[in-house]
């Protein structure tokens, strides 16, 4: 009898919890954490977990072995594999990021799809030695995983055009000068600083965090005359929540709030 059981796959994403913070560590050292279909599927599953659990408020995505992500695994691409999850896009997140806040902690290189993962995040912490880049044009490709759609909204137009058309490396220190990076860390400490930032975020009410992110993201293309009315879909449930009552009560009683996510 032939055994048709598929061998168990070695995880390519490490998922750990730090209280209300979920940490996703891309771990494909043999390929500088280049994105495979398996890792994309694991990222999508982890972010679904983030959004589903009331006790998780924010996630951090980073890379193992002092590299964030070198982009798409070109060896896999040559075999016909695309690291795209239906409905979620490249890396299981660029087309539909999580409802809750996501922080990138960048060491080493965040190139091509790796940089596009960063652009899909809400906050960015980077090592002072980290480098970003969209080198797709050098390979006969385009930055179609969000780079062409998001970069010009994050930084000045002409700088975005230069980075896209030249494909040059962009130091994180320069990215910080135009506020693409929130915090610069010493080399090797990006994850530590990202966890500090995540703890600062997670100290706040989880429902309010998710709703605030959604309004900021979605309202960009709302007609001006509809903005206040359309945000009510997101903010009115927060106004009526138990956490809103708890926040007011904690203020009056001069104590730290005890959030329940309800």
C-alpha positions in Angstrom: 0.0 0.0 0.0 1.3 3.4 -1.0 1.3 6.1 1.7 -0.3 9.2 0.2 -0.1 11.3 3.3 1.7 14.5 2.7 4.7 15.2 4.9 4.1 17.8 7.6 5.4 21.2 6.5 8.0 23.1 8.6 6.4 26.4 9.5 8.0 29.4 7.7 6.4 31.9 10.1 6.9 32.0 13.8 3.9 33.3 15.8 4.3 34.4 19.4 2.2 36.4 21.9 3.4 39.2 24.2 0.2 39.9 26.1 -2.1 41.7 23.7 0.6 41.9 21.0 0.9 39.2 18.3 4.4 38.9 16.8 4.8 37.4 13.3 8.4 36.5 12.4 9.1 35.6 8.8 11.7 32.8 9.0 13.1 31.5 5.7 16.9 32.1 6.3 17.9 30.2 3.2 16.1 32.8 1.1 16.5 36.0 3.1 12.9 35.6 4.1 11.7 35.9 0.5 8.0 35.3 0.3 6.7 31.8 -0.5 3.1 30.8 -1.0 3.4 28.8 2.3 4.6 31.8 4.3 1.9 34.0 2.7 -0.8 31.5 3.8 0.7 31.4 7.3 0.7 35.2 7.5 -2.9 35.4 6.4 -3.9 32.8 9.0 -2.1 34.7 11.8 -3.7 38.0 10.9 -7.1 36.3 10.8 -6.3 35.2 14.4 -5.4 38.7 15.3 -8.7 40.1 14.1 -10.8 37.3 15.6 -9.4 37.4 19.2 -10.7 40.0 21.6 -7.5 39.7 23.7 -5.2 40.8 20.9 -5.0 44.5 20.0 -2.0 44.9 17.7 0.5 42.8 15.7 4.2 43.2 14.8 5.6 41.7 11.7 9.4 41.2 11.4 12.0 39.0 9.9 14.5 36.5 11.4 18.2 36.6 10.9 18.6 40.3 10.6 16.6 40.6 7.4 13.0 41.7 7.0 12.0 40.3 3.5 13.8 40.2 0.2 10.5 40.2 -1.7 9.0 37.4 -3.7 10.8 34.1 -3.9 12.0 34.3 -7.5 12.9 30.6 -7.6 9.3 29.9 -6.7 8.1 32.4 -9.3 10.2 30.6 -11.9 8.4 27.4 -11.0 5.0 29.1 -11.5 4.3 29.8 -7.8 2.9 33.2 -6.8 2.8 34.0 -3.0 -0.7 35.4 -3.2 -3.6 34.4 -1.0 -7.1 34.9 -2.6 -8.7 38.1 -1.2 -5.6 39.0 0.8 -3.1 39.5 -1.9 0.7 39.2 -1.8 2.1 37.9 1.5 -1.5 37.3 2.6 -2.0 40.9 3.6 -1.1 43.7 1.1 -4.6 43.7 -0.5 -6.5 43.3 2.7 -4.5 44.3 5.8 -5.9 43.3 9.2 -8.6 45.4 10.8 -6.4 45.9 13.8 -3.1 47.9 13.8 0.0 46.3 12.3 3.6 47.4 13.0 6.6 46.6 10.8 9.9 46.0 12.6 12.6 46.1 9.9 16.2 44.9 10.1 18.4 44.6 7.0 16.6 44.6 3.7 12.9 45.2 2.9 13.0 45.0 -0.8 10.3 44.7 -3.5 7.4 42.8 -1.9 9.2 43.2 1.4 8.9 46.9 1.1 5.3 46.5 0.0 4.6 44.6 3.2 6.0 47.6 5.1 3.8 50.0 3.1 0.7 47.9 4.1 1.6 48.3 7.8 0.3 51.2 10.0 3.4 52.0 11.9 7.1 51.3 11.0 10.1 50.8 13.2 13.4 50.3 11.4 17.0 49.8 12.3 19.3 52.6 11.4 21.1 50.2 9.0 17.9 49.0 7.3 17.3 49.6 3.6 14.1 49.8 1.6 13.7 49.5 -2.2 11.4 48.7 -5.1 13.8 47.2 -7.6 11.1 45.6 -9.8 11.9 47.6 -12.9 15.4 46.2 -12.8 13.9 42.7 -13.2 11.4 43.6 -15.9 8.6 43.7 -13.4 6.4 46.3 -11.6 5.7 46.9 -7.9 2.2 45.5 -8.2 1.8 44.4 -4.6 0.9 47.9 -3.4 4.1 49.8 -4.0 2.7 51.8 -7.0 -0.5 52.4 -5.1 0.7 53.3 -1.7 4.1 54.9 -1.9 3.0 58.3 -3.3 0.5 58.6 -0.4 3.2 58.0 2.1 6.0 60.3 0.8 6.3 63.2 -1.6 5.3 62.4 -5.2 8.6 63.1 -6.9 10.6 61.1 -4.3 8.2 58.2 -4.8 8.6 58.4 -8.6 12.4 58.5 -8.2 12.4 55.4 -6.0 10.1 53.5 -8.4 11.8 54.5 -11.7 15.4 54.0 -10.5 14.8 51.0 -8.2 17.6 52.3 -5.9 18.2 51.3 -2.3 16.7 53.8 0.2 18.3 54.0 3.7 15.8 53.8 6.6 17.4 57.0 8.0 16.3 58.9 4.8 12.8 57.3 5.1 12.6 58.6 8.6 13.3 62.1 7.4 10.1 62.1 5.4 8.2 60.3 8.2 7.7 56.9 6.5 9.5 55.5 9.5 8.0 56.2 12.9 11.0 55.2 15.0 14.7 54.4 14.3 16.3 51.8 16.4 19.9 50.7 16.9 20.9 47.8 14.7 19.5 44.6 16.1 16.9 46.4 18.2 14.1 47.0 15.8 11.9 44.3 17.3 12.5 45.7 20.8 11.5 49.2 19.9 8.6 47.9 17.9 7.4 46.0 21.0 7.7 49.1 23.0 5.6 51.0 20.5 3.1 48.1 20.3 2.7 48.2 24.1 2.0 51.9 24.0 -0.7 51.2 21.4 -2.1 48.2 23.2 -2.5 50.2 26.4 -5.5 51.8 24.7 -9.0 50.4 24.1 -8.9 47.6 21.5 -12.2 48.4 19.9 -11.4 52.1 19.6 -8.0 51.2 18.1 -9.5 49.1 15.3 -12.3 51.6 14.6 -9.9 54.5 14.5 -7.6 52.7 12.0 -10.6 51.8 9.8 -11.8 55.4 9.6 -8.3 56.7 8.8 -7.8 54.1 6.1 -11.2 54.2 4.5 -12.1 57.9 4.7 -9.4 58.9 2.2 -11.8 58.5 -0.8 -15.1 59.4 0.9 -16.9 62.4 -0.6 -16.2 65.5 1.6 -19.9 66.0 2.4 -20.4 62.4 3.5 -17.3 62.0 5.7 -18.9 62.7 9.1 -22.0 60.6 8.3 -20.0 57.7 7.0 -17.7 57.5 10.0 -20.6 56.9 12.2 -20.8 53.3 11.1 -17.4 52.8 12.8 -17.4 55.2 15.7 -21.0 55.0 17.0 -20.6 51.4 18.2 -17.5 52.5 20.1 -19.4 55.3 21.7 -21.9 52.8 23.0 -19.4 50.2 24.1 -18.6 49.0 27.6 -15.0 50.1 27.1 -16.2 53.7 26.5 -18.0 53.6 29.8 -14.9 52.0 31.5 -12.6 54.7 30.0 -14.7 57.5 31.5 -15.1 55.7 34.9 -11.4 55.0 35.1 -10.7 58.7 34.4 -13.1 59.8 37.2 -11.6 57.2 39.6 -8.1 58.1 38.7 -7.0 54.6 37.8 -5.9 52.6 34.8 -8.8 51.3 32.6 -9.5 47.6 32.4 -10.4 47.0 28.8 -12.6 44.0 27.9 -13.0 44.6 24.1 -16.7 44.9 24.5 
